[in-house]
Amino acid sequence: MKIFNLFFLLIMSNSYAQTNDNLPKSNSPVIADGAVLQLVSDQFSFTEGPATDRKGNVFFTDQPNNKIWEYDIQGKLSLFMDSSGRSNGMCFDSKGDLISCADEHDQLWSIAPDGKVKVLVKDYEGKRLNGPNDVWVTPDDKIYFTDPYYQRDYWKRKSSDLDGQKVYYLAGNNNPVVVVSDLKKPNGIVGTPDGKYLYVADIGGDKTYKYTVEADGSLSNKELFVSKGSDGMTLDNQGNLYITGNGVTVYNKEGKQIEYIPVDAKWTGNITFWGKDKDYLFITASQYVFILKMKVKGSK
C-alpha cells in the first residue's frame, strides 16, 4: 500500500499552483480568497467517481487501473481496493457502504468498509446494462443511477443489449426501475440533501435537468436547469451546482453561472468536497487529483 504524507503533497501542490495563473484568487462567491488549485497526485491513468464519507475522507477510482483510492482528512493517499470491478461513479449510503458503478460486468455494487462486495444489480429484465456510470443515494438509501453506453476496451460485446440509455431507480427489492428514458446520454447525477430534487446531466444532449423526486421514487416536473451537460456533479451547502468537463463550472439555484474554475487537464471528470469540514473542493481530472480551498462546504 502506497502512502504519501501531507508535507510531500503540499510541495507538489505549490509547484503546480505557480503555473496556474487563470484561477480566480479573490472576490469569488465560492472560492476562498487567495486559494489556488493544489495537486494531490498525478500518478493515475484516469480518475473518477469521488465520494465523501461522514468524516470527510474521499474515495475515488482510477478506472483504467481497476482501483479505488482513499484520500483521508489527514492528507494521506492510500489504496483502498484493488480489482474494483472497474468502478466508476460512487456514493456512500447511510450505513457507510460505498455504492459503486462497477462497469467491468455492468453491475451496481455495495462495498463495505472492509472491502466486502455485494452485487446489488446485475442486469435489467435479464439484459445486460449499458454500463452504470454515476450514482446518487437518497437520505433513506434509495438509489438512482445513470446507464449510458461507452464502449470499453475490456468488453467482448460491441453494442448495447437495451433500447436506450436511461436513468434507473433502485428501491429495497434491488429491481431497477426506469425513471428517465428521454435523454441522449445521461451521465452525472446528484440530489439535494433533503431528497426532494434530482439533477441529471445529459452529456449527449449538452443539457442538465432538474426533477422533483416523488414519494414512490418516480421523477416529475422535468426542468431544464442549464444548457450544458456534465460528466460528474456535486452540490454545496448553498445549493450551488458544480458541473465538469472543461474545468468546473458553478451555477446558483436559479441556474445562473457564478464561477468557472479552469483545470489544466485534458478532461475534468468529477468532483466532491473533502476535509474534516468538507470545505475543500476535490477534483478528479484525467491523471490528476486536485483540491481547492472554498468559502462554501459540501452539501452533506
N, C-alpha and C positions, 0 to 999 in steps of 0.2 A: 504494500500500500504506500503510495506516494503522499507525503505531507509537506506542505510549504508553509513556512512561518510568515506571519504578517509583516515583519520587517522586510523580508525579501520581496514580498508582493508590493509593498509601498515604493521600494526602489524602482521596480518595474513600472509602477503606476506613474511616478513622476517623470520617468523617461518618456512614456507615451504622451503625457499631458503637455509637455513642452512643444510637441508637434501639432497639437490640436488647437489651432488659432480661431476656429469659427464658432466655438461653443459659447453661448451666452454666459456672461460672468456676473451680471448684476441685473437688478430690476426685473427678474423673471417672476411670474406668478407661482411657479412650482419649483424651480431650481434654486438651491441655496446660493446666496451671494458669494461670488468668487469660486464656485465649485467648477471643477473640470473632470472629465472622464478619467477614471483610474483603471489601468489594466490589471486584471486579476491574473490571467494567464492566456497564452496563445499556443498552447500545446495540443489543441484538439483538431479534429477534421471538420466537423460541423456541429455546433452546439445548438440545443433546442430545449423546449419544454420546461423552463424553470418553474418550480413550485415551492412555496414558502410554508414551513411548518409553524406551529404555535409559538415557538421560541424565537423565530426569525431566521433560522437556518434555511438555506436554499439548496434544493436538489435539482440537478439539470442533467440533460442527456448529451452524450457525444454519439449521435446515432450511427454514423458510418463505422465507428469502432465498437458499437454494441455495448455501451457502458452508461451507467448512471453515476454522477459525481455529487459530492456534498461540499458546499462552502459554508462553514459554520460561522456563528456570530463572533468568534474569536479571530476570524480571518484565515482559518486553516482549510485547505483544499485537500480532500481525500476521496478515494474511490469507494463508493457505496456498494455498487453491484456490477459484476461482470456478467456477460451473457444475459442481457436485459430484455431480450425479445425484440431488439431494435426499437426500444422505447422512443417515443416522440413527445407529444404533449402530455403533461401530467398535472394532477391537482390532488391535494390532501383532502380526505374526508374527516369527519368529526372525531373518529377513533384514532387518527394519526396514521392511517394506512395511506399509501401512495397509489392513487388511481392512475393507471398508465395506458396510453395508446400504444400497444405493442404490435407494430405492423409487420414483423417478420412473418407471422402467420395470420395477420389481420384480426387480432383479438383485443379485448379490453381486459386488463389485469388489475388486481388489487395486490399491492406489495406491502407486507407487514414490515415493521421496523427491523425485524431480524432477517429480512430478505426473503421470507417465505412467500411464494406466489400462489394466488388463487385466480383462476381464469373466470372472469365474470361473463364475458360474451365471446363466443367462438364463431358465430355465424348469424345471419338474418334469414329466418324461414328456410333454413337448410342451405342457404347460399353463402359463399364466402363474401365478407365485407370488402369494400374497396381498399380500405387501409385507414383505420381510425387515426385521426391526426391531432385533434386538440379536444380537451375535456374540461368541463366545469362541474363541480359538485355543489348542490344546494345546501343550505344550513341544516336541513333534515336528511341529508345524504341521498337525495335523488341525483341522478347523473344525466347530463347532456353531453353528447359528443358529436363531432363533425366527422364525415366519412368521404372525403374527396378521393379521386383516383390519381395517384402519382406513380408511374411505373418505376419499380425498384429493380436494381440490377441483381438482387438476390432472390427475386421471384422467378418461378418457372413459367407462370402464365403471362400472357401479353395483352389481356383485355379484361374488362370488368364482367363479373357474373350478374350484376344488378342492372336495373333500368334507369339509373341516375345517381347523382351524388347528393347525399341528403344529410339532415341533422336528425339524431335519434335521442329518445328519452328512455331512461332505464329506471324502473321502479324496483320494488322489492323482489319481484319474481325473476329478475335478470333477463326478461324478454324485451329486446329493444323495440320501441315503437317509433315510427316515422312522425316527426313533428314539423319538419320543414322539407319541402320537396321541390321548390320552385327556384332554387339558386343554381348558378352555373357550377361553382366550385366552392362550397363552404369550407372555411379554414379556421381562423381564430374564433374563439368563443370565450365569453366571460359574463358572469351575472352579478347583480348588485348584492351586497351583504345581507339585505333583508329577504332575498329570494324572489322579489317581485318582478324584476326585469332582467331580460337576457339580451346581450349584444352578440350578433353573429356577423362575421366578415365574409362576404362573398368575394374571394380574391380573383375568381374568374370573371366576375362582373364589375369589379372595381367599385364595390359598394359595401357599406356597413349598415346593418339594420338593427333596430331595437324592437323587442317584443315584450308583451305582457305575459307573465307566467301565470297560468290558471291553476286552480286547486288540483285538477286531475293531471297536471303535468303538460297539458297542451299549451300551445302558444297562440296569442291573439294580438290584434292591434299592431300589425306589422307597420313599422315606420322607418322611412329612410333617414338614417341618422347623419351620415356623411357620404359624399360621393367619392369614396376612397376605400379600397379593400385593405386587407391586412393579413399577415401571417399569424402573429400572436398578439394578444391584447391583455391589458390589465386596467384596473381602476384604482384611484387613490381615495383617501378619506374625504375629499371634497366632491367626489363624484365625477372627476375628470377622467376621460377615457384616453388611454395611450395605445397607439397602433404602430405597427412596424412594417419594415420593407426597406425603403430608402431612409435609413435612420429611424428616429422615433418622432411621431407627430402627436401632439396633445390637444384634445378638444374638451371644452367645458360641457356642462349638462345640456346646453342648448345646441350643441353641435358646432360651436364657433372655435376655430383654431386659436389657441392661446400660446403655443410654444412649438418649436421644432428643435430637435436635438440631433445634430449631424454625428454620424458614427463612421469612422474611417475603416470600413469593411465592405466586402462585396455585397453582403446581404445581412440585414438585421432581422433575426428570426423571431425572437420572443423576449418577453420582459416580465418582471415581477418586482416586489420590494423585499429588501434584505436588511438584516441587522436586528439587534435587540429591540429597537424602537421602530423597526421597519421604515426607516427614513432615508434609505439609500435605494435608488433605482438599480436593479440588477438586469443587465442586458446581455443576451446571448447573440453573437454576431459572427457568423462563419466560424473561423477557427478561434475566435476570441471570446473572452468573457470580460465585461466591464462593470464597474459600479460608479454611481454618481450621487453625491450628497444632495438631498432635496429639502424644500421647505415643508412639503406635504408628506404624508405617510401612506402606507398601503391600506387598502380598504378593509382588510381582515387579516 
